[in-house]
Amino acid sequence: FPVEITDVWGLIRFGEWGAEIVALEGKAGGGEAAIWGEVRKKNGRWMSRLRVEAYDVVVDERLRRTLPEFARYYFDLFKPRGHADFACHLDGPTDNLNCTFALTLRNCAVSVPHFPYPLPDTSGKVVIDVGTGSVAMEHIVCRDGAIVVDGVSAPQGNKRLTHLAIKLRGLQIDDDLLAALPGGDILSELRLSGRVSGCVDLTICQNAKTAITYSALLYPHKCSIYAGVEFDNISGSVVLSGHYGRENHLAPIRLDLRGITVYGFQIERVACTMEVGEEGVRFSELNGSVYGGRLKGSVSVSSDGVALTVSVSKASVRRAAEHLFGTKMRKVTGDVSASFSGKFSKKSVSGSGMIRLRHANIWQVPFFSELVRVLSLGAVKGVPFDKAGAEFELKNDRIRFPNAYFYSAVIGLKGRGSLTYTGRLRFKFAIKIAPSVMKYLPPVNWVIDLIKNNIVEILVRGTAKRPTIILAPFQPLADFFRSDY
């Protein structure tokens, strides 16, 4: 027994039949100790049933030496430190006793092999059957209940197999966890945060060499990553597997993520393969959906930042507009395609891309509805744009649009400008209206300019949700667009 029991008092009954320990109590470790049971003759053999318990025992080398050799291996593997309740159950013939140890951990610190993640508050029960050589782990809980472990270890031929089932329940993604993960240094640079649930299956094969095989199905919840651009509200599933042993191997990780937001845009779903290498992390075979359109691309993550190439085809203009502006727009129609290639880091953001709209009726979008109001364009309202789009460039503080255009059968807009990441606008547009609808326009000053010069020029300020349109004095287009936008 691993501890000395002192101050023992109680009752023992003796007789020809044997002895009965009614109750012995004393002090052991940092708390109480108790012994009870009996030794009696049955069918000509002496039989024992004894139970010894000690509470708040120090988990140290003396306790380790008490354990059978096969159990010491796990003691050395997980290195528990702290206090525990200890029980020893002896049962059977006195010349061939069955012996079972039960160790109930009380907020012990535990180490995990090949996974340097501190577990300072581990509680739960470990049962060791000396006769069969088995070890059972029952509801081992740590990290404030966010990690729960059950498992069993038993000899199998000339080796020992251990199976662990690990449940994660809203585990906080923190610096300790990132430091233990494959590729965690890069994820830490990207400020990955949030919570994760799921299950991890772990098999430890103990032979001449120790090999560990693992597989996991994880569910990140409301996670975020910052790489110069904030990717927020990341949820979905992650499937991974690998092994440690003579050779370490991490299989490509499968991700299926949903509901990601970036600068107000929502990526409904992304499925891809994640590969962790010495130089960084690569996301390939990237497919998904954005506002009903198809998303494709690839992403590379390194210590220098994120390199991203994506394209979107045939996304719903209406769904995008309703999400971005937060209101129903039943009259908005058309689809949008876009492509982008860029690099993000904590110090800089750069990239370029294009947007193309088809058959887009976007007169309910705040800028166009304000355009109708300011310029009395009821005559052209509702006519879809046959050709519309923009080229854009990402800079550190804003998105620049060197070329933006909207053409329909009755009106054309061509301009340039910029949009900050907070939604503030700074644009210039030249507007041309088809002669066939001129007669439907009211005789206000800008219409007189339009008839005279065949064009009108406007400035756009404010925000994307609350734009302000300012009529500009007419000047040659080259001069109009020459100044800063």
N, C-alpha and C positions, 0 to 999 in steps of 0.2 A: 504494500500500500504506500502511496507516494508521500504521505504526511504522517507525522506523529500525532496520535490522539491523546490529549491530556485531560486531566480533571474529569475522569470517567466515573459515572455513577449510573446505577440502574439495577436490574433484577435478572438473575440467571437461575433457572431451575435445573436440577440434576436428578437423574434417576437411572435405574437399570436400563431403561429404554433409550437413554441418551441425555441430551441437554437441550434446553430451550432458552434462547436469549430473548426475554420478553421485551426488554428495551435497555439499551446502553446509550448514554448520551455523554458528550464531552466537547472539547475544543480541538479544532484542527484548522490549519491554514489561517485564514482571517475570520473564520466564523464557526458555526456549530458543526458537530459530527454526530452520527447516529449509527448504531449497529443493531440488527435484529435478525432472527432466523432460528434454525434448529439443526441438530444432528441426532438422528435416531435410526434404530435398526429396523429394516423392512425386508421381509422375505430372506432373512439371513445375511443381508448386506447393510453396511452402514451408509446411510444416505444423508446428504447435506443440502440445506437451503439457507444460504446466508446472504445478507445484503448489507453493504457498508457504504455510507455516504458521508461526504465532507463538502462543506459549502465555502465558497469564496477562496478556493485554493489557488495559489500562485501557479500560473502556467510557466514552468521553467524546466531546466535540465533534469531536476529530480523527478518531475512528473514524466518527462520523456523517457527516462530509464525504466520507469514502471511498465511502459507499454511493450507489447510484443514487437519483435524486430520488424515485421512487415508494416506495423502501424507507425514505427519511428520514421520510416521513409516518408510518410505523408506529413509527419510533424516537421521534418527537415524541409520538405517541399514547400509547405505553406507558412512555416515559421510563426505560429500563433504566439502572441504575447499579451499578458494581462491576467485576468482571473476567470475561474470557472468553477462550476459545481461538479464534483467527481463522484461516481458511483461504481461499485464493483458488485456483481451478482454471481455467486457461486452456486451451482445446482448440479446434482447427480451423485453417483457413488463417490465416496471419499478417495478411492484409489484412481478415479478417472473423472475428475470434476469438469463440468462445463463452466467456462469463465467468460463473462461479458462485462466490458467496461462501457460506461456511458459518461461522456464529457459534455457538459452543457456550458457553452461559452457565454460569458457576460461582458459584452462590449470589449472584446479583444481586438487587437490589431493583427491583421493577417496579410501576408504577401502572396501574390499570384505569380507563378513561374512564367517567364517570358512575357509578362504583361505588367509593367511597373506602375500599377495603379493602386494608390494607397487605400486600404480598407480599415479605417481606424475604429469602427464601431460594430464589429461582427458579433452576432449572437445566434444561438441555435444549438442543435444537439448532434453529437457524433457518437455512434454506437459501434463498438468493436467486439466482434465475436472471435475469441481466441481459438476456439475449436475449428471453425470453418475457415478462418482467415479472412472473413469479410468485414468491410467497413461501410456503414450506412450513414449518410449525411441527411439530416431531417430538418427542413425549413431553416436553413442558415440565412440570416437576414443581415444586411449591412446597408450603409449609405442611407440611413433614415428610412429603411423599408423599400428603397428604390431597386435593390438587388435582392433576389431570393434564390437560393441554391438548394437543390435536392440531388442526391446521387448515391451511387453504390460502387464499391470496389471489391473485387473477388479474384482469387487465383484462377487461372485458366491454362492448364498444361504447365509449360515451363515459364510462363509469363503472368503478369497481373494486369487486368484491365479495369479501368475506372471510367465510369460514365457519369457525367454531370449535366444536369438540366438547369440552366440559369435563366431566370425570368427578370426582365427589366421593366420597371413600372414608373415611367416618367423620370428617368435618370437625368440629372442636370449635366449638360455638356459643359465642362469647365476645363481649366488649364491642365489639371491632373489627368483627366481622361484624354485630352488631345495629345499630351506628351506620351501616352501609352499606345496610341493608335498607329497603325502603319500610315505613313504620310502625314502624321499628326503635326509635324513642325510646320508644314505648309498650311494646313487647316488652321493652325493657331495664328499664323501670319494673316490669314483671311478673316480672323475673328469669328470663326464658326461658333454659334451659340444656339441655345434652345434646349429641348428635352427629347429623350428617345425612350421608346418602349420596345418590347419584343422578346425574343427567346434566343439563347445561344446553347448549342449542344457541343459538349467537350468530351473527347475520349483520350485518355492517357494510357499508353501501352508501356509498361515497365518490363524491360528485359535487360540484356547487356547494355543497351542504350535506351534512353527514355524518348518516346515520340509522342507528340501531342497533335491531334487532329481536331479541327473545329469547323462548325458551320453556324450561321446566324441568319435570322430573319428579323430585321429591325424596322421600327416605325418612327422616323423622326417627326416631331410635332412642333409647328410654329418656330422653325429654326431660321437663322439668318446668316448671311455671309457678306462681308464687305471687301470689295476689291477695287476701290475707287468708285464703285457703284454698289448700292445696297440691294441685295437679293433677299427678300423678306417673305415671311409666312410660308416657309418651305415645309411641306408635309408629304407623306407617301410611304414607300417601302424601300428597303435596301437588303439585298441578298449577297452574302459573302461566305467564303470558305477558304481553308488553307491548312497547312500543317507546319510544325516545328520538329526538327529531328536532325538527322545527318545533313539534310538539306532543308532549308526553309522555303516555303512556297505560299504565295497568296494568289488565289485564282482571281480572274477579272471579276470585279464587283458589279452586280446589276442593280441599277437604280430605276425606280418608277416614282417620280415626284409629281405633286399636284399643287395647284393654287399658288404658284410663285408670283410675287409682285415685284416689279422693278420700275421705278419712276412712275407709278400709277398704272402701268400696263400689267395685265394679268396673263401669265402663261398657265393655261389650264392643265397641261400635262407635259411631262418630259420623261422619256425612257431612254436610257443610254447605258453604256458599259464604262466602268471606271477602272483604270489600270494605274497602279502605284509603282513608280520606278525611282531610280536614284536621283534623277534630275527633276522629278515632280510628279504631278498627277495629270493623266489625260482622260478626257471624256469623249468616247467615240460612239459611232452608230447612234447618234443623237436623233431621236424622233419625238414628235409631240404635237400638241395642238394649241393654237392661240386664236381665241374668238371664232372657233369653228374651222380655222385654216390649218394647213399642215406646216409643222415646224421641223426643220432639218438643220444639222450643223455639227460642229466639233468645238471642243474647248480644251485648252492646255493650261495647267496651273503650275507655276514654279515660284521660286523665291523672288523672281522679278515681277510677278503679277499674273494676270489672266490674259490669254490670247483667245479671242472668240470670233468664230465665223458662223453666221446663222442666216437662214432664209425662211420666209413665211409666204405661203401661197394660198390665195383664195380665202382669206379671212373675211368674216362678216363686218362690213362697215358699221352697220347698225349696232351689233353687239359691242364693238369696240367703243363707239360713240356713247352708248348708254352707260357703259362701265366707267369711262373716263370722265363724263360730265354728270353722272349720277342722276339721270332723269330718263324717262321713257321718250323714245324718238321713233314713233311708229311709221313715219313717212320716209325715214332714211333708208336707202337701199344701196346695193352695189357690193363689190368685194374689193379687197386690197391685198396686194402682194408687196413684199419688201425684202431687202437683203442688207446685211451689215457685216463689216469686218473691223475689229478694233482691238485695242489693248487697254487694260485697266491695271492700275497699281495704286498703292496708297498715296503716291505723290502726283500722279498724272492720269488723265483720261484722254484717249485719242481714238479716232476711227472715222469711217465714212460709210455711207450706204445710200440707198434709194428707196422710194415709195412710189407705187403705181396703183391708181384706182380705176376701176372699170364700172361704167354705167352707174355712177355715184350720184344719187340724189341726197345732198348733204345740206339742204337749205335750213334744216332745223338745228344744225350745229351753231353754237353761239356766234361765231364770227360771221357766218353767212346770213343768219337771221338779223343780226345787227346791220349788216350791209344793206339788206332789204329795207330796214327801217330808216336808216340815215339817207339812203339814196332813192327811196320810194320805188323800189324795183319789183313791185308786185307783179308786173307784167312778165318778168322772167322767172319768178319764183316757181319752183317745182319742176323745171326742166332739168333733167339729169346731165351731168358732165360726161361727155363721151371720152374725153382725154384729160386726165388729171394726175398730178404726182409732184415729186420733189426729189432733189438731191440734197443730202445733208452731211454735215461733218460734226463730230463730237469734239469739243474742246473741254478744257478743265472746268470752266464755269458755265458753259451753255452749249446748246445745239445750234449750229449755223446752217441756214438754208440758202446757198448761193443761187438756187433756181427753184422756184415753186410756180406751178401753173395749173389753171383750171379752165377748160374750154368746153362749151356746149354749143348747140346750134344758134343760140341767141346772145350769149355773152362770153367774154374771155377775160381772164385775169392772169397777169404774169408779174412775178415779183421776187423779192428776196428778203431775208430777215433773220431773226434769231429768237430762240426760246430758251429761257433759263430753266434749270432743273426744278425750280419752284413754280414754274408755269407762267412767268412774265413774258409778254410779247413785245417785239420791236420789229415791225415789218413795213415794207413799202410795196404797193401794188399799182400797176397801171391797168385800167379797165376799159375794155372796148365792147360796145353793144351793137348788135346787128341792126342795120337800117330798118328792117321790117318791123321792129318793135319800138323804134324811136317815137312814133306818133302816140304810143301809149304812155309815155313818160310825162310827168307834170312839168310845166314850164318854169322850173326853178333855175337858179344861177348855174349850178353845175351842169345842167342839161344844155344850157346855152354854150358853156365851154365845150361840152361834148360834141355839140353840133358843129361848132366852129373848128375844133381841133381834132375831132374824131376819136378823142381819148380823154379819160379823166384819171387823176392821180390821187391816191389816198395814203395816209399813214395809219398804222394799226399799233395801238398801245394797250396798256392794261394787262389782263391775264387771259389765259385760254378760256376760262369760264365766264369772265366779265370783260370782254374786249371793248376798247374805245376806238372809233373810226373818226379820223380827222381828214377833211378835204384839204388837199394841198394845192397851192396856186400852180397853174399849168406852167410847165417848162419842158424843153426838149427832153426826151426820154434818157438820152445819154447823160445829161446833167442831173436829171432826177435820181438816177441810180448810182451816180458817181460818188455821192456823199455817203458817209458811214450809215449803216443800218443797225 
